Amino acid sequence: MQEVIEMNDFSAFLVEGKEYKKALEILNYCLTCVQKTKQVRVDTSIMKRVKASLFGSKKNPTKQRCSIDNDTAENDGSFIYRSPMRLNEEELQSHVDPELAMSSVLIFNIALSHHLLALESPQINQLSTVKRLKGALKLYELGFHMHSKRGAEGMSMNYALALINNCAHIYDALGRPTRAQKFYSHMLSSLMMMIDGGEAGKVDQLDGYLRNASRLILTDAAPAAAA
């Protein structure tokens, strides 16, 4: 378990530094190991190899993280949750199914890497970009399905909101606004329940989510104003 936690954390560092392909190499390997063995023992040599390719012979490289501001809007004004998820050993041990919990986090980080890598392309209509976005979307939805198996009590709201928000962004980018609005509507309902319950402080990147949700409100208000 500790090896997976360490490798996931290093992959998160790579994602924050925009080294998406190197992060994917490690994350995919970790996911394969977790899903194939209950012991969750992995060979960390892959992480050492990636470190060597990035930092040369330095044993303890300084982690100079690329500044990624989650509150920075994309070109179309929408917010994307860009923070990779971390694994916590204490929390994992409290789960009924630690392997499922690890898999859901790894899948989110893989999806996020593909999502952000797709945005590196200059045009959204490029075939490779669309293919990568669709792949990220399937992974986000798979992660949500896996995570929800643990029931409402085990569902991390921050995890769920990040998934829903990013799915909505991809649907919008792929020219499916109706589907995107359904996700934003679900996100808005969840946010309102948390705010009404006095749990707004627990929501990571609340301002970004509310900005996206406000687009839904304005969209709904436009026809009413016209009438």
C-alpha positions as CSV (number, residue, x, y, z in Angstrom):
1,M,0.0,0.0,0.0
2,Q,2.8,2.5,0.9
3,E,4.4,2.0,-2.5
4,V,1.2,2.9,-4.3
5,I,0.8,6.0,-2.1
6,E,4.3,7.1,-2.7
7,M,4.1,6.6,-6.5
8,N,0.7,8.3,-6.7
9,D,2.0,11.3,-4.8
10,F,5.0,11.5,-7.1
11,S,2.6,11.3,-10.1
12,A,0.6,14.1,-8.6
13,F,3.8,16.2,-8.5
14,L,4.3,15.4,-12.2
15,V,0.8,16.4,-13.1
16,E,1.3,19.7,-11.3
17,G,4.5,20.2,-13.3
18,K,2.6,19.4,-16.5
19,E,4.6,16.2,-17.1
20,Y,1.4,14.4,-17.9
21,K,2.7,11.6,-20.0
22,K,5.3,10.6,-17.4
23,A,2.6,10.7,-14.8
24,L,0.4,8.5,-16.9
25,E,3.2,5.9,-17.2
26,I,3.4,5.6,-13.4
27,L,-0.4,5.9,-12.7
28,N,-1.3,3.2,-15.2
29,Y,1.3,0.9,-13.8
30,C,0.0,1.4,-10.2
31,L,-3.6,0.8,-11.3
32,T,-2.7,-2.4,-13.0
33,C,-0.9,-3.6,-9.8
34,V,-3.7,-2.7,-7.5
35,Q,-6.3,-4.4,-9.7
36,K,-4.3,-7.6,-10.1
37,T,-3.2,-8.2,-6.5
38,K,-4.8,-7.9,-3.1
39,Q,-1.4,-7.4,-1.5
40,V,-0.7,-4.2,-3.4
41,R,3.0,-4.8,-3.7
42,V,4.5,-3.0,-6.6
43,D,7.9,-2.5,-8.2
44,T,8.9,1.1,-7.7
45,S,11.7,0.9,-10.3
46,I,9.4,2.6,-12.8
47,M,9.2,5.7,-10.6
48,K,13.0,5.7,-10.2
49,R,13.4,5.5,-13.9
50,V,11.0,8.5,-14.5
51,K,12.8,10.5,-11.8
52,A,16.1,9.8,-13.5
53,S,14.8,11.0,-16.8
54,L,13.5,14.2,-15.2
55,F,16.3,15.0,-12.8
56,G,19.4,13.2,-14.0
57,S,21.6,11.8,-11.3
58,K,20.2,13.9,-8.4
59,K,19.2,11.7,-5.5
60,N,16.9,14.3,-3.9
61,P,15.6,16.6,-6.6
62,T,14.0,19.9,-5.5
63,K,10.3,19.8,-6.3
64,Q,9.8,23.0,-8.2
65,R,6.1,22.8,-8.8
66,C,4.6,24.5,-11.8
67,S,2.1,27.1,-10.5
68,I,-1.3,25.9,-11.5
69,D,-4.1,28.1,-10.2
70,N,-7.4,26.3,-10.0
71,D,-9.2,29.6,-9.8
72,T,-7.9,30.6,-13.2
73,A,-10.7,30.3,-15.8
74,E,-10.1,28.6,-19.2
75,N,-10.5,30.5,-22.4
76,D,-14.3,30.0,-22.4
77,G,-14.6,31.2,-18.8
78,S,-15.2,27.8,-17.4
79,F,-13.4,26.3,-14.4
80,I,-11.6,23.0,-14.5
81,Y,-10.6,21.2,-11.3
82,R,-6.9,20.6,-11.9
83,S,-5.6,19.3,-8.6
84,P,-4.6,15.6,-8.6
85,M,-5.9,13.5,-5.7
86,R,-3.6,12.3,-3.0
87,L,-3.8,9.0,-1.1
88,N,-3.8,8.8,2.7
89,E,-2.8,5.6,4.4
90,E,-4.8,6.2,7.5
91,E,-8.0,6.9,5.4
92,L,-7.3,3.9,3.2
93,Q,-7.1,1.6,6.2
94,S,-10.5,2.7,7.4
95,H,-12.1,1.8,4.2
96,V,-14.0,-1.5,3.8
97,D,-12.3,-2.0,0.4
98,P,-8.9,-0.1,0.3
99,E,-8.1,-1.5,-3.2
100,L,-11.4,0.1,-4.5
101,A,-10.5,3.4,-2.8
102,M,-7.0,3.4,-4.3
103,S,-8.3,2.5,-7.7
104,S,-10.9,5.3,-7.7
105,V,-8.2,7.9,-6.9
106,L,-5.7,6.5,-9.5
107,I,-8.5,6.5,-12.1
108,F,-9.3,10.1,-11.3
109,N,-5.6,11.1,-11.7
110,I,-5.3,9.2,-15.0
111,A,-8.5,10.9,-16.3
112,L,-7.2,14.3,-15.1
113,S,-3.8,13.8,-16.9
114,H,-5.6,12.9,-20.2
115,H,-8.0,15.9,-19.7
116,L,-5.2,18.4,-19.2
117,L,-3.0,16.8,-21.8
118,A,-5.8,17.3,-24.3
119,L,-6.0,21.0,-23.5
120,E,-2.4,21.4,-24.5
121,S,-3.5,20.9,-28.1
122,P,-4.3,24.2,-29.9
123,Q,-7.6,23.2,-31.5
124,I,-10.4,21.3,-29.9
125,N,-11.5,19.7,-33.2
126,Q,-8.2,17.8,-33.7
127,L,-8.9,14.0,-33.8
128,S,-6.3,13.2,-31.2
129,T,-7.6,15.8,-28.8
130,V,-11.2,14.6,-29.1
131,K,-10.1,11.0,-28.6
132,R,-8.2,11.9,-25.5
133,L,-11.1,14.0,-24.1
134,K,-13.5,11.1,-24.7
135,G,-11.1,8.8,-22.9
136,A,-10.8,11.1,-20.0
137,L,-14.6,11.4,-19.8
138,K,-15.1,7.6,-19.7
139,L,-12.5,7.4,-16.9
140,Y,-14.1,10.1,-14.9
141,E,-17.4,8.4,-15.1
142,L,-15.9,5.0,-14.2
143,G,-14.2,6.6,-11.2
144,F,-17.5,8.0,-10.1
145,H,-19.2,4.7,-10.5
146,M,-16.5,2.9,-8.5
147,H,-16.5,5.5,-5.8
148,S,-20.2,5.5,-5.4
149,K,-20.2,1.7,-4.7
150,R,-19.3,2.6,-1.2
151,G,-22.6,4.4,-0.7
152,A,-23.4,8.0,0.2
153,E,-21.6,7.8,3.5
154,G,-18.4,6.8,1.9
155,M,-18.6,9.2,-1.0
156,S,-16.1,12.1,-0.7
157,M,-18.1,15.2,-1.8
158,N,-14.9,16.9,-3.0
159,Y,-14.1,13.9,-5.1
160,A,-17.7,13.8,-6.5
161,L,-17.8,17.5,-7.3
162,A,-14.4,17.4,-9.1
163,L,-15.6,14.5,-11.2
164,I,-19.0,16.1,-12.0
165,N,-17.5,19.4,-12.9
166,N,-14.8,18.0,-15.1
167,C,-17.3,15.8,-16.9
168,A,-19.5,18.8,-17.6
169,H,-16.5,20.7,-19.0
170,I,-15.6,17.9,-21.4
171,Y,-19.2,17.5,-22.6
172,D,-19.3,21.2,-23.2
173,A,-16.0,21.1,-25.1
174,L,-17.2,18.2,-27.2
175,G,-20.3,20.2,-28.3
176,R,-22.8,18.5,-26.1
177,P,-24.2,21.4,-24.0
178,T,-27.4,19.7,-23.0
179,R,-25.5,16.9,-21.4
180,A,-23.1,19.4,-19.8
181,Q,-26.0,21.3,-18.3
182,K,-27.3,18.1,-16.6
183,F,-24.0,17.7,-14.9
184,Y,-23.8,21.3,-13.9
185,S,-27.4,21.1,-12.6
186,H,-26.5,18.1,-10.4
187,M,-23.4,19.9,-9.2
188,L,-25.4,23.0,-8.3
189,S,-27.9,20.9,-6.3
190,S,-25.1,19.3,-4.4
191,L,-23.5,22.7,-3.7
192,M,-26.8,24.2,-2.5
193,M,-27.3,21.3,-0.1
194,M,-23.9,21.7,1.4
195,I,-24.2,25.5,1.7
196,D,-27.6,25.1,3.3
197,G,-26.2,22.6,5.7
198,G,-23.4,24.9,6.7
199,E,-20.7,22.8,5.0
200,A,-19.5,25.3,2.4
201,G,-16.1,25.5,4.1
202,K,-15.5,21.8,3.4
203,V,-15.7,22.3,-0.4
204,D,-12.4,22.6,-2.1
205,Q,-12.5,25.3,-4.9
206,L,-16.0,26.4,-4.1
207,D,-15.6,29.6,-6.1
208,G,-14.8,27.8,-9.2
209,Y,-17.7,25.4,-8.9
210,L,-20.1,28.4,-8.2
211,R,-18.7,30.2,-11.3
212,N,-19.6,27.2,-13.5
213,A,-23.0,26.8,-11.8
214,S,-23.8,30.4,-12.4
215,R,-23.5,29.8,-16.1
216,L,-26.3,27.3,-15.8
217,I,-28.4,29.8,-13.9
218,L,-27.8,32.5,-16.5
219,T,-28.6,30.1,-19.3
220,D,-31.9,29.2,-17.6
221,A,-32.7,32.9,-16.9
222,A,-32.2,34.0,-20.5
223,P,-35.3,32.4,-22.0
224,A,-37.4,33.6,-19.0
225,A,-36.2,37.2,-19.6
226,A,-37.0,37.0,-23.2
227,A,-40.5,35.8,-22.5
